[in-house]
Amino acid sequence: MNGSDPRVRRHPAATALATALVLMGGLLAGAPATSASVGAAASAPAVAQVESRPKPAPDDYTPRGGVKFNNPLAAADSRRRIIRHLLRTVNSVPGKEKIRIASWNFRSDELADALIRAHRRGVSVRVLVDRLNSNPDNRNDTFIRMTKAFRGDKNRKPEMRSFTRRCVSSCRYKGGIAHSKFFLFSRAGKATDVVIHGSFNATDLASHSQWNDVFTVRGRTAIYDEFVHVYDQMVKDKAVKQPYLSGTHGKFTSYFYPYKGEGTEKDPLLKELAKVRCQGATGGSGTNGRTKIRIAQTSMHGDRGKAIAGRLRQMWQRGCDVKIVYAVFGNEVLRILRQTNRGPVPLKQIAQDFNLDGVYDRYLHMKNMSLSGVYAGDSAAEVTWNGSANWTSVALASDETVMRIFDPKLRRQYSDWVDWLYANPPAYTAQEQAVVNERRRAAAARGVVIDPYAQMELD
């Protein structure tokens, strides 16, 4: 375990991230009015349809490349699509191979059990989390159990030993948090050099209470090696001279934050958005010649959020076809997006108060954007950005991964998923809203303010 004093490097912004939703309760606007709840019977785009239930994970499972989404309001197969993929991949790793996991939080007993079994059959397993999620004030029995199980393998070669680590702040910088979410496998079934990354933390919450995504790349040794290099830096929990790294490999470009060091003078997202033009889409891309943009983003607020919202508003006013689904946007961000000379930018909040206690307990956790149209001089671009980074200032100081992928099929999958969520947001009926309003009024009469965002994590 990391024995460093947590006061040494923890930047105030890191603590602010973990508690932001409590503090922002009075700063955030409520969900836009909607008319229909989403449930297991709702129709999703083809990529998100409920799969047939698989047999227990076989040892020879080979993970497929591509994207997977989960829907916490659908049937078990859809809720568990991502965790099932991870479990079956772990179970397919043979002895003498390696598993490396970086996850902001780790609270999945079944995934811990699978990793412990992998360790016992000779796999080198290493797991890294942020110290905020396993410490004396926030006990994490799953992580503790896994840590103990990985001890006692001193007879292994150093490169094959298993262990857990906790980063005090960003693992590779002086502030921020350890917010990356990626899973690396040297071999799984018949696949080698497997990278799985996205918005999914190794927690039960990620399946039953959040909408998430992961993207799997396999057989791309250069990409795998980049992730391993960053991971090896992370486990040392020491600031590096050049934390921001990027590499392009064909249609894939990987970006590793903290966004500090050489080449970080301008906001990375604003640099990408500056390459977008709203008119002139060709080759069947876009919408009637206009660039089409679909965004699913957990959080956007503060000065960085306002700057991004300002650019999105400008693009909307210039004719881009934009839709946004979100969980937590600041009031100023929402004001910028809603007050335009073309009418409000289309956006829907994806959050649900399942038990009607006034607090949201299910919410969008994705952090992605897809574009079809004019980008970087290409009038028929088909590109997707996915990863772990929220659109906040804290993300730039934290360990994050983002990947840009040029692929028409993948772009359509992400775009269709956002369109489906936009058309099927969780919502209250009038009767349910009345129950919530009454509970909030009753609490206020007792001097208690119910924060609807208190159970969300900006993770």
NORKA-V671754 format. One record per residue. N is the residue number from 1. RES is the residue in three letters. D_LAST is the distance of its C-alpha to the last C-alpha in Angstrom with 2 decimals. Layout:
BEGIN
N,RES,D_LAST  N,RES,D_LAST
END
This chain:
BEGIN
1,MET,21.68  2,ASN,20.86  3,GLY,23.34  4,SER,22.46  5,ASP,22.46  6,PRO,18.95  7,ARG,20.73  8,VAL,22.02  9,ARG,19.22  10,ARG,16.24  11,HIS,16.17  12,PRO,16.07  13,ALA,13.37  14,ALA,10.95  15,THR,11.91  16,ALA,11.88  17,LEU,8.20  18,ALA,7.75  19,THR,10.73  20,ALA,10.82  21,LEU,11.07  22,VAL,13.98  23,LEU,15.59  24,MET,15.29  25,GLY,16.83  26,GLY,20.13  27,LEU,19.01  28,LEU,17.59  29,ALA,20.00  30,GLY,20.25  31,ALA,20.02  32,PRO,22.97  33,ALA,25.74  34,THR,25.85  35,SER,28.53  36,ALA,27.39  37,SER,24.98  38,VAL,23.57  39,GLY,24.50  40,ALA,25.64  41,ALA,28.76  42,ALA,27.32  43,SER,28.12  44,ALA,25.34  45,PRO,26.11  46,ALA,27.75  47,VAL,24.79  48,ALA,22.99  49,GLN,26.06  50,VAL,26.10  51,GLU,27.33  52,SER,30.11  53,ARG,29.06  54,PRO,29.54  55,LYS,31.64  56,PRO,30.14  57,ALA,28.51  58,PRO,31.43  59,ASP,31.65  60,ASP,32.57  61,TYR,29.58  62,THR,28.89  63,PRO,25.53  64,ARG,26.17  65,GLY,24.71  66,GLY,22.87  67,VAL,20.00  68,LYS,18.88  69,PHE,17.12  70,ASN,16.60  71,ASN,17.56  72,PRO,16.77  73,LEU,19.89  74,ALA,22.27  75,ALA,24.30  76,ALA,23.08  77,ASP,23.72  78,SER,21.38  79,ARG,18.61  80,ARG,18.97  81,ARG,19.75  82,ILE,16.91  83,ILE,17.08  84,ARG,20.84  85,HIS,20.83  86,LEU,19.01  87,LEU,21.33  88,ARG,24.39  89,THR,23.59  90,VAL,23.23  91,ASN,26.43  92,SER,28.25  93,VAL,27.88  94,PRO,31.32  95,GLY,32.30  96,LYS,32.46  97,GLU,29.44  98,LYS,25.98  99,ILE,22.37  100,ARG,19.57  101,ILE,15.89  102,ALA,12.96  103,SER,9.73  104,TRP,6.94  105,ASN,8.32  106,PHE,11.68  107,ARG,13.28  108,SER,15.53  109,ASP,19.17  110,GLU,20.69  111,LEU,18.81  112,ALA,19.72  113,ASP,23.26  114,ALA,23.50  115,LEU,22.49  116,ILE,24.99  117,ARG,27.63  118,ALA,26.99  119,HIS,27.45  120,ARG,30.65  121,ARG,32.09  122,GLY,31.82  123,VAL,28.51  124,SER,26.76  125,VAL,23.19  126,ARG,20.69  127,VAL,17.11  128,LEU,14.81  129,VAL,11.74  130,ASP,10.59  131,ARG,13.28  132,LEU,11.31  133,ASN,10.83  134,SER,14.53  135,ASN,17.10  136,PRO,20.10  137,ASP,18.38  138,ASN,15.60  139,ARG,17.64  140,ASN,16.34  141,ASP,19.52  142,THR,18.31  143,PHE,17.36  144,ILE,20.60  145,ARG,22.66  146,MET,21.56  147,THR,22.27  148,LYS,25.72  149,ALA,26.51  150,PHE,26.04  151,ARG,28.57  152,GLY,32.24  153,ASP,32.32  154,LYS,34.28  155,ASN,36.84  156,ARG,34.50  157,LYS,34.56  158,PRO,31.87  159,GLU,30.08  160,MET,29.94  161,ARG,28.66  162,SER,25.50  163,PHE,23.12  164,THR,19.66  165,ARG,18.21  166,ARG,15.74  167,CYS,15.00  168,VAL,15.64  169,SER,13.87  170,SER,13.38  171,CYS,15.67  172,ARG,17.90  173,TYR,18.16  174,LYS,18.91  175,GLY,15.83  176,GLY,12.15  177,ILE,9.75  178,ALA,9.80  179,HIS,6.87  180,SER,9.32  181,LYS,9.70  182,PHE,13.49  183,PHE,16.42  184,LEU,19.91  185,PHE,23.24  186,SER,26.59  187,ARG,28.28  188,ALA,27.51  189,GLY,30.60  190,LYS,32.50  191,ALA,29.64  192,THR,29.04  193,ASP,26.36  194,VAL,23.56  195,VAL,20.15  196,ILE,17.39  197,HIS,14.20  198,GLY,11.78  199,SER,8.51  200,PHE,9.30  201,ASN,8.15  202,ALA,11.40  203,THR,11.17  204,ASP,13.56  205,LEU,11.11  206,ALA,10.07  207,SER,13.82  208,HIS,15.20  209,SER,12.80  210,GLN,10.86  211,TRP,12.50  212,ASN,11.48  213,ASP,13.56  214,VAL,14.78  215,PHE,17.75  216,THR,20.36  217,VAL,22.83  218,ARG,25.75  219,GLY,28.88  220,ARG,27.71  221,THR,28.56  222,ALA,27.82  223,ILE,24.22  224,TYR,23.77  225,ASP,25.46  226,GLU,23.20  227,PHE,20.07  228,VAL,22.10  229,HIS,23.25  230,VAL,19.80  231,TYR,18.82  232,ASP,22.09  233,GLN,21.29  234,MET,17.88  235,VAL,19.50  236,LYS,21.94  237,ASP,19.35  238,LYS,21.65  239,ALA,21.48  240,VAL,23.24  241,LYS,25.63  242,GLN,24.12  243,PRO,20.36  244,TYR,20.14  245,LEU,21.67  246,SER,22.55  247,GLY,24.91  248,THR,26.62  249,HIS,28.15  250,GLY,29.97  251,LYS,27.73  252,PHE,24.52  253,THR,23.06  254,SER,20.16  255,TYR,18.37  256,PHE,16.74  257,TYR,15.20  258,PRO,15.49  259,TYR,17.61  260,LYS,20.38  261,GLY,23.96  262,GLU,26.57  263,GLY,25.91  264,THR,23.11  265,GLU,25.32  266,LYS,23.88  267,ASP,20.49  268,PRO,19.78  269,LEU,18.86  270,LEU,21.83  271,LYS,24.01  272,GLU,23.24  273,LEU,23.83  274,ALA,27.05  275,LYS,28.39  276,VAL,28.28  277,ARG,31.48  278,CYS,31.71  279,GLN,35.29  280,GLY,37.19  281,ALA,35.14  282,THR,37.58  283,GLY,38.09  284,GLY,36.64  285,SER,33.23  286,GLY,31.58  287,THR,33.08  288,ASN,36.77  289,GLY,36.52  290,ARG,33.40  291,THR,30.14  292,LYS,27.58  293,ILE,23.87  294,ARG,21.16  295,ILE,17.55  296,ALA,14.47  297,GLN,11.64  298,THR,8.80  299,SER,9.46  300,MET,12.63  301,HIS,14.37  302,GLY,16.47  303,ASP,19.18  304,ARG,17.41  305,GLY,16.30  306,LYS,19.93  307,ALA,21.37  308,ILE,19.57  309,ALA,20.56  310,GLY,24.05  311,ARG,24.43  312,LEU,23.28  313,ARG,25.76  314,GLN,28.44  315,MET,27.96  316,TRP,28.23  317,GLN,31.36  318,ARG,32.81  319,GLY,32.67  320,CYS,29.51  321,ASP,28.50  322,VAL,24.91  323,LYS,22.68  324,ILE,19.08  325,VAL,16.82  326,TYR,13.77  327,ALA,11.81  328,VAL,11.76  329,PHE,14.37  330,GLY,16.35  331,ASN,20.01  332,GLU,21.40  333,VAL,19.41  334,LEU,20.71  335,ARG,24.14  336,ILE,24.34  337,LEU,23.52  338,ARG,25.87  339,GLN,28.84  340,THR,30.40  341,ASN,33.98  342,ARG,33.18  343,GLY,31.49  344,PRO,27.76  345,VAL,25.40  346,PRO,24.64  347,LEU,21.20  348,LYS,19.97  349,GLN,17.16  350,ILE,15.77  351,ALA,15.08  352,GLN,17.40  353,ASP,18.83  354,PHE,20.35  355,ASN,22.39  356,LEU,23.36  357,ASP,22.52  358,GLY,21.17  359,VAL,17.46  360,TYR,15.25  361,ASP,14.22  362,ARG,13.50  363,TYR,11.64  364,LEU,11.01  365,HIS,7.85  366,MET,10.01  367,LYS,10.51  368,ASN,14.26  369,MET,17.69  370,SER,21.14  371,LEU,24.51  372,SER,28.09  373,GLY,30.81  374,VAL,31.60  375,TYR,29.42  376,ALA,30.73  377,GLY,34.28  378,ASP,33.92  379,SER,34.94  380,ALA,33.77  381,ALA,30.39  382,GLU,27.96  383,VAL,24.60  384,THR,20.92  385,TRP,17.85  386,ASN,14.79  387,GLY,11.93  388,SER,8.38  389,ALA,8.95  390,ASN,8.35  391,TRP,11.83  392,THR,11.69  393,SER,13.73  394,VAL,11.16  395,ALA,10.14  396,LEU,13.86  397,ALA,14.08  398,SER,11.35  399,ASP,11.75  400,GLU,10.92  401,THR,13.12  402,VAL,14.71  403,MET,17.85  404,ARG,20.65  405,ILE,22.97  406,PHE,26.38  407,ASP,27.25  408,PRO,28.79  409,LYS,27.92  410,LEU,24.22  411,ARG,24.17  412,ARG,25.94  413,GLN,23.58  414,TYR,20.49  415,SER,22.69  416,ASP,24.19  417,TRP,20.93  418,VAL,19.83  419,ASP,23.40  420,TRP,23.35  421,LEU,20.23  422,TYR,21.84  423,ALA,25.04  424,ASN,23.62  425,PRO,21.03  426,PRO,20.70  427,ALA,23.09  428,TYR,25.31  429,THR,29.03  430,ALA,31.17  431,GLN,31.90  432,GLU,28.29  433,GLN,27.52  434,ALA,30.56  435,VAL,29.33  436,VAL,26.01  437,ASN,27.96  438,GLU,30.42  439,ARG,27.88  440,ARG,26.31  441,ARG,29.87  442,ALA,30.88  443,ALA,27.99  444,ALA,28.84  445,ALA,32.45  446,ARG,31.44  447,GLY,29.68  448,VAL,26.16  449,VAL,23.72  450,ILE,21.31  451,ASP,17.98  452,PRO,16.89  453,TYR,13.19  454,ALA,13.26  455,GLN,11.62  456,MET,8.62  457,GLU,5.21  458,LEU,3.78  459,ASP,0.00
END
